[in-house]
Every structure is written in structure tokens, then in C-alpha cells.
Amino acid sequence: MKSLTLPAAVLLALAAGGAQAATGGQISFTGHVMEDTCEVSVNGGGADASINLPSISTSDFDTVGSTAGEQRFTIALNGCTVGQTYKVDFASANVNPTTGNLAFNGEAMSMSGIELQIANEELEAIDLRTNANNVSKPMDEAGPLEFAYYARYVQTSELVSPGTADTALLYSIRYD
């Protein structure tokens, strides 16, 4: 019995002797308290939506920069703080870094010379690289505050070939 107790006591003494203290450090916490969240709807539905573009012909395009197949859609805000200014910011991995339009993906890659352009309610093209020409609006009343946009095909090269249109766009609501 003594032989079992002595090795256990030696092990405990060695373990206690090996414990050392380290210097302390600092943990910083940051955060943000926000206003109540707005309710967002696309085309009167939920926050997510699918926009069906019209079928068009390659003959609808006549020169680089020409557009066709315009489809209106809206993003509406309800229950937002009155007095704040709101803006919709767009982002996508499909943004063409040269044109600022949305490139098509998947099977749509067989289509060439055509991209999807997003325009504001004044029909000015929004550069999706920077969100240039995207408007801000003040919330003057309890809502709804509506942002109108247009999705349309745009010719980006002299040669246009047909295919299926498929792409996606993320959006976020920013306020000042």
C-alpha cells in the first residue's frame, strides 16, 4: 500500500511544480445598437424574389450598349425609422469587372455578347461595381418607401448569340 501511495504523491508534487502563471491580456468587445429592423419586400412579396425576364430575339439588339427586354421590379421598406435616409446596395460575384453589369452563369454562359443591366427608376444604368446611379431616399412617413428598378438585357459586344439568362444579385439596405 505504501508503494502505491508514494509514487502517486511524487506525481502530484511534480505536476504542481510544473504549473506556471502567464501574463494577462486584454479582450476588447465592439458592437452596434441599431434601430428596429425594416420590413423588406420585393415586388410585394418576401425579401427574396425571382424576376422573370421576357424572351427576346438577338435581332432586338442593333449596337453595343443597346438594351431590350426591360422588366420593372421594386424593393419596398415598411416600418423603418422616419427621418433616416435609406439606400439599396447591390453586390454579386457575377458582376463583370469591366462593364459593371451582371454576367450570366451556368447554361447561360453559352449566350454571348449580352449581360443583364440594372437601372434606377430614371432608367439610368447602375454600375454594380460601385453602385453609382443608385439613389438614396428619405423615410418621410412610416412607409412604404419604394425603390423602383429595371432589369434589362444589354448588348456588350458586336457579336450576339442566343442562350438562357441566369444570374443572381444580392442586396442590402443601408441607412444614414
VOPA-283510 format. One line per 8 residues: their letters; for each residue x, y, z of C-alpha. Coordinates in steps of 0.02 Angstrom, whole numbers, plus 32768, in hexadecimal, padded with zeros to 4 digits. Each point is the difference from the previous one (the first is absolute). Example, Ala and Ser with C-alpha at 12.3 -4.5 7.8 and 13.67 -1.06 7.14 Angstrom:
// residues 2
AS	8267,7F1F,8186  8045,80AC,7FDF
***
This chain:
// residues 176
MKSLTLPA	8000,8000,8000  8090,8076,802A  804F,7FDE,7F56  7F63,803B,7FA4  7FE9,809A,806B  80B2,803E,7FEE  8006,8001,7F3F  7F56,8056,7FFB
AVLLALAA	803D,8085,807A  809E,801B,7F98  7F9A,8015,7F61  7F8D,807F,8053  8095,8063,8041  8051,8003,7F54  7F5E,8036,7FAC  7FE7,808D,807D
GGAQAATG	80B3,803B,7FEA  7FEB,8009,7F43  7F6D,807A,8005  8033,80B0,7FD4  7FA6,80A5,7FEF  7FFA,8060,7F5B  7FEB,80BB,7FED  7F4F,8040,7FE4
GQISFTGH	7FB7,8051,7F66  7F6F,8069,7FC7  7F5D,7FCD,7FAD  7FA8,808B,7FA1  7F48,7FFB,7FD2  7FAE,806A,7F7B  7F4D,8007,7FC6  7F76,806C,7FBD
VMEDTCEV	7F50,801F,803D  7F8F,801A,7F6A  7F54,8047,7FE4  7F72,7F85,7FE8  8015,7F9B,7F62  7F9B,8031,7F68  7F8E,7F86,7FAA  803B,7FE6,7F4D
SVNGGGAD	7F9B,7FBF,7F6D  802C,7FE5,7F4A  7F6F,8018,7F87  7F86,7FF9,8091  803B,7F54,803A  8089,7FCB,8077  80B4,803A,800C  8036,7F80,7F7C
ASINLPSI	7FB9,7FFF,7F51  8014,7FB9,7F52  7FEB,807A,7F71  7FC9,7FB4,7F5C  804C,805B,7F6D  7FA6,8003,7F5A  803B,7F93,7F70  8052,8069,7F7B
STSDFDTV	8055,7FE7,7F58  80B4,8025,7FD5  7FB9,8074,7F79  7FC0,8071,808D  80B3,803E,8012  804E,8073,7F7F  80A0,8043,804E  806E,7FF0,809A
GSTAGEQR	7FA6,8054,8091  7F50,7FE4,7FBC  7F84,7FB6,807B  7F66,7F91,7FF2  7F86,7F9E,806C  7FEB,807E,808B  7FAD,7FB9,809D  7FCE,8071,8092
FTIALNGC	8013,7FC6,80B4  7FF0,8057,80A8  804F,7FF5,80AB  7F8E,804A,8085  8027,8029,80B6  7F7E,8004,808A  8011,8027,80B8  80A5,805D,7FEE
TVGQTYKV	8034,8093,806A  7FB5,80A3,7FC1  8085,8083,7FDE  8086,7F84,7FC8  8040,7FFA,7F4D  8002,7F52,7FB2  805F,7FB5,7F6E  8000,7F54,7FAF
DFASANVN	80B0,7FBF,7FDE  8017,7F75,7F80  808B,7F7E,7FF9  8021,7F60,7FA0  808E,7F8B,7FD5  7FBB,800C,7F4E  8028,80B9,7FE8  806C,8019,7F66
PTTGNLAF	8096,8064,803E  800C,8059,7F58  7F4B,8034,7FE2  7FAF,8002,80AD  7F70,7F95,7FBD  7FCF,7F50,8034  804D,7F75,7F9B  7F97,7F64,7FE7
NGEAMSMS	8036,7F59,804A  7FDE,7F46,7FED  7FAE,7FCE,7F5C  7FEE,80B9,7FD9  80BA,8009,7FE0  7FDA,7FBE,7F50  7FAE,80A9,7FE1  8081,8082,7FCF
GIELQIAN	8006,80BB,7FE5  7F71,801E,8079  7FFD,8028,80BA  7F7B,8036,807C  7FFC,80B7,802C  7FA8,8047,8099  7FBB,80B1,7FED  7FB4,8079,807D
EELEAIDL	7F50,8047,7FF2  8042,8087,7F89  803F,7F73,7F90  80B6,802E,8023  8072,7F68,8003  8043,7FD6,80AD  80B8,7FD1,8001  7FFD,7F67,8071
RTNANNVS	80BB,8010,8024  7FE2,80A2,8060  7F41,8012,8009  8013,80A4,7F9F  7F55,8045,7FC9  7FA9,7FA4,808D  7F94,807A,8061  7FE6,8024,80B8
KPMDEAGP	7F54,8030,8042  7FC5,804B,80A4  7F7A,7FA9,8066  7F86,8091,8017  7F6F,7F97,803E  7FED,7F55,804F  8006,7FB0,7F54  8001,7FB1,7F8B
LEFAYYAR	809C,8049,7FB0  8010,7FB7,7F52  809A,7FF0,7F92  7FD8,7FD8,7F4A  8080,7FAA,7F93  8008,7FB5,7F52  805B,7F64,7FC8  8026,7FFB,7F47
YVQTSELV	806F,7FA9,7F85  8090,8069,7FBE  806C,7FDD,7F68  80B9,7FFF,8031  8055,7FCB,7F5E  7FE3,8008,7F45  7FD9,7F47,7FF4  7F67,7FC2,8060
SPGTADTA	7FCE,7F49,8012  7F63,7FB8,8053  7FF7,7F9F,80A3  7FA9,7FF5,80A7  8007,8093,807A  8032,7FCD,80B1  8055,806C,8082  7FE6,803E,80B2
LLYSIRYD	8011,80A2,8060  800C,801D,80BC  7FC2,809F,8052  800F,8051,80A9  7FA9,8097,804B  806E,808A,8044  7FC9,8099,8060  8051,80A3,8037
***
